[in-house]
């Protein structure tokens, strides 16, 4: 569907390949690896999204057309990574209860639409606009309204903006979206939320923890070293096809070990990311007796490390904490990164210096009754989440906050 309004043209139902990479990269923040054209293209090209996956690309693009004498120039000024969903898998903002309630009320919940990065519970930019434009705020609002109109025209039940940034949260609230609170565990360089000076090194980080927490981390490091396990950090050109094939094997092993595991990604995805985006990858691998048996795949931006996938094909205790947490923290400190986002879930992260950090999503339903029900649920859920955060943080792992 294509139409014109003043000098702006809106297109919907696009694949990322329908938008020139150089145009997309103009508006996608360079320090956010998951909204890069390559990442979204890899998801599509490797079949991780598309037919049969429950994720159907339907990106929205806003173009500004300047017509001059004898020529017309079209420039991308805004976009949404938008997908039609026929289930709620791979989103990590859980709404199965809403779908059940809608069904009981005789309302079709699927298909719906999400503005999200598939299988990636990482807060970041979702409403992409040309930051150099003087009317960037108006462009954001225009994109959201266009998405509402499109969802209504397609008779979709609802539209969900997952893991949005603070910059967009108020705009979405002003446009009658219900704002849902969640939380993840993030490590901050300099203590809780960066209140102190950045750590000089890993020992400096340990020194700011309470003695019991510090001793536990040292013990977990020592126990793994006593098993003659060595740890290797790789990034950029050090990551080749062989490394990424091993990372896929670790990822698949983790998926298969747990009853709730779902394999959303394939070997082709891991290989393509390693070939096309090595400059944003950080890999930690554990080696025993000449064999690499476990590892974690992280992405990074200008000041953040994002923990994504991990696994181990040999059962050696303490591998998980060292590979997923301690080496990532060490690498973040050494490279001057401000935050290490540990991903969704995992209360065990708190004792290792990762603090509960609020995340947000925004939700709009076409049916007034469904929208009202979602708002009521979100209000009650938020009170429970804030109580849970208070419970978790009653005893801080950081000694300086006890004084």
N, C-alpha and C positions, 0 to 999 in steps of 0.2 A: 504494500500500500504506500503510495507516494502522494504528497500534497504540498502546496506552497502557502505560506503565510508571511506577508511582507517580504523581507529578504531571506527568511529562513525556510528551509525545506526539511521535513521530517520523513525518515524512512524507517520502517519496522520490518521484522521478520528476516533479519540479515544473519548470515554466517560471518565470522570474523574475516574470512577470505574475501568477502564482498567489500571490505573497507581496506583501502591501501595501507600498508604497514606504516609508511612515513606519516600519513595523516593521523592514524591512531596514536602513534608515539608522540605526536605533538601535544596531545592532551592527557596522556597517561603519565603520571608522575614516575620519573626514572628510578626512584628509590623504592618502588612498590612492585616487586617482581611478579606477583600473581595477576596483575592487570596488564602486563606487557603483551603486545600482539603475539609474540612467539609462544608464550605460555598458553594463551587461549587457542592459538592455531594448533599447537601440539595436541591439546585435548581433543580437538575436532579431527585432526588428521589421523590420529591413532585409534579413533573409534571409542574413546572413553566417554564422549558425549555424542549425541546423535541418535539415530534410529535404534530402538531396542534397549536404550540405557535409562530411560525415564527423564533424560535431559535433552530438550530439543532447542538448539540455538535459535533465538529470535531477537537478536541485538537491535537496539534502537540507536539511530544516528541522527544528529541535527547538523545540518549543513548551512553555511552562510554563502550565498551566491552574490558575487559582485559582477555586474554586467558593465563592461566598458566598450568603447568603440571597436567593433569587430571581434571581440573576444569575451568569453565568460569564464570566470575563475570560481571554482567551488572549493570551499575550505571547511573541514570538519571542526565544529566549535563545541560539540557536546556528544556524549554517548553513554549508553547504559549496557553493561554486560547482562543481558536479559535472556531468560530461558523459560520455556513452557515446561511444566512438570506434570507428570501423570502419577507420581508418588511423592513421598517425602524423604526418600533415601539420599544420603550424601550431603545433607544441608547443615547438620549439627545445630540447627535451631528447631527444636522438636515440636511438631504441631500435629502429631497423629491423634491426640485427644481432640483437637479442634475438628479434624476430619470425621472422627466418630460422632461427635456432637452434631455436626452438620448433617450427616447421614440420618441420624435419628430424627432430625427435624425436617427431613425431606428435602434438604438442600444438597446439590451436587458440589463436592469440594474439589474434585479433580475434573478437568485440568485446572491448574492454577499457574501463576507466574512468579518467578523469583529474580531479583536483581542480586546476583551473587557470583562468587567464584566457585565452580563445582568442586566438591570434596575438599574444600579449603577453609576451615574455620579460623580465618585470620582477619582481624579487623583491618580495614583499609579503605581506600577510595572506591566508591561504588557509583557515584554520580560524577562522571568525568566531564570537565569543561576546560576550555582554553583559559588558563590562569592569567594570561596576558590581556584578556578581554576586559574592557571597562565595565561590561554588564554581566560579569560572571555569576553574580547572585541571581540575576533575572534568568540566566541560562539554566541554572540549576532548577529553579522553580518551573521553568518551561519544560524541561525534561521530565520532571515528575508528573506534571499535568498531562503531558503527552502519553506517558505510560499508563496513567489512569484511563484516559480516553481509549487507548488501544486495548487494554484489558476488558473494558466494558464492551467494545465493539466485537471482540472475540468471544464474548460471553464466558470469560474466565471468572472463577469464583472470587479470586483474591490476588493481591499483589504484595509481595514480601521483599523487603530490603534487608539483607542479612549482613551482620557485622559491619555496620556503618560507622563512619568517623564522626567525632563530635561536631565537626563543621556542618554536617548535613542533618544532624539529629533534630535541631530546632526547626529547620525548614520543613522537614517531614512532619514534625508535630504540628506546625502551623497549617499544614495542608491536610489535617485530620487523620493522620496515621497514628495508630496506637504504638507507643514506644515500649519495647520489651527489654527488661534488664536481664543480663546474664553475667557470669564472671569466669575468668580464666586465671591461671597462675603465670605471672610474668616476673622475671628476674630483672632488677634495675641496677645499673652500674653506679654504686655509691649507696647501696642500702635501699630500704623501702621507698620507692618512688623518687629515687635520686636525691634524698634530703641531705646526704653527705657528699664529700668529694669523691670523685671516681676512684675506683680501686687501682692501686699501683700494679698489683699482680694477684695471682690466686691466693697466696698466703695472706695478703692484706684483706681479701674477702673473708677468708676463714677467721682472721683475727677479730672481725667485727661481729661474729656469731657468738651466741652463748656457748659455754664450754662443752656442754653435753652434745649440742648439734655439731660443733667443730670436731669433737672427738669421734663422733659417728662417721662423719665424712672421711676423716683420715683413716679410720678403720676399714671402710669400704674400699678406699684406694689401696691400702696396704694388702688387704685380703686378695684383691685381684692380681696385684703385682707378685704376691707369693706363689701364685699359680703359673708364673712365667708367661703371663699374658702381656703383650705389648700393644700400645695404642698409637694409631697413626691419624694425623690430621691432613686432609687434602683439600685443595681448592683450585679453581681455574684450570690451567693446563695439566695439573696433576690428576685430573679426573678423566679417565678414558672409558671406552666401551666396557672393558672388563670390570672396572669398578662399578659401573652402573648396572651391569648384569648381576653382580653380587648384591647390590642394593635392592634390586627387584626380588632376589631370592630371600633376603631378610624380610622385606615387606610382606611377601606372600606367606612366609612361615608364621609371622605374627597374625595375619588374617586367619590362617587355618587353625591356630591354636585356641582361639576364643570363639565361643558359640555365637557371639554377637558380631564377629568379624565379617566384613563385606569387602570383596575385592573389586574396587572401582577402577583401578589402574592396571595396565598391562605392561609387558616387557618393552613393547615398542615405545610407550610413553617414557619410561626411564631412559632408554637409549637416546631418544630424541632430545630430551631435556639436557642430557650430558653433552650431546653434540652441538646443540644450538644455544644453550644458556649456561655454559660452565662458569662464566664470570660472576654468577650470583649463587653458586653452589659451594657448600662446605660439607665435607664428609668426614666422619670419624669412624674408623674401623678397628676392631679388636682382632689380634692375631695370636694363635697358639700353635706351637710346634710347626711353624711355617705355613699355617693355614689361616686365612681370614675367615672367621666364622660368624661375625656379627658387626653391626654398624648402624649409624644414624645418618640420615640425609637431611641437611638443613639448607634453607635458602637465606640470603641476607640482602638487605638494602643499605642505604647510606649509614644508618645508625641503629639498625635492628637485625637480630638473628631470629629466624623462624624455624623452630623445630617441627619437622613434618613426619618422616617415616623412619621406622627402626625395626630391627629384629635380630635374632641370633639362631643359627642352625645347630649350634652346639650348646648344651646346657652347662654353663659355667657361672656360678653365683657371682653377683655384684657387677656383671657386665653391663646390665641395663643402666644403673645409676652413673657409672663412669662414662659410658659411651653417650648417653642421652643428655646428661646434666653437666658433670664436672668438666669434661673436655670442652663442651660448648661454652660454659662460663669462662674457662681459661682463654679460649680463643676469642671470645667477645671482649674480654679485658685487654688482651694483647693487641687487638685491632681497634680499640677505642669505640666500641659499639655501646650504645646507651641502654638497650633493652634486649633481653632474650625471651621471646615469647614461647612458652613451653607447650602450647597447643591446648586442646580441650581436655577436661578431666584431670584426675590425679592429685588427690589430697596429699600424697607423699611428697609432692614438690615443695610444699610449704616448709617442711622441716629442712629443706635444702636451699632455702633462700628465695624461693619464688613466692611472690605475694599475690593475694587475691586482687584482681584488677577488673573493673567493670567493663562489660561489653554491651552493645546495644543493637537491636534490630527494630525495624518499623513495619507495620502491618496495616493493610487496608482491605476490607472485604466489600464486595459489590452489594450484597444483601444486607440491608440495615440491621436486621435481627442478628445475623452472624457477626457483623462488625461490633455490635453492642456486646455480644457474648464474649468476643475476643478481648475487648477492652476490660470487661469485668474480670476475666481470668487473669489478665496481665497485672491488674491492680493488686489482686490477692497474691499472685505469685511473687511480685516484687517485695512485698512485706516479708514473705518467707525467705527470700534470697538474702535480704539485708540482715535478717536474724542469723542466717547461716554464716555470712561473712563475719558478723560480730563474734559468733561462736569460735570460728576458726582462728581469729586474730586475738583471742583473749590472752594467749601466751605467745609473745613474739619470739622468733628464733634469733633476733638481733639484740645483743646485749646492751647497746647504747640507748635503746628505747626504753629500757627498764629504769633508768636513773630518774 
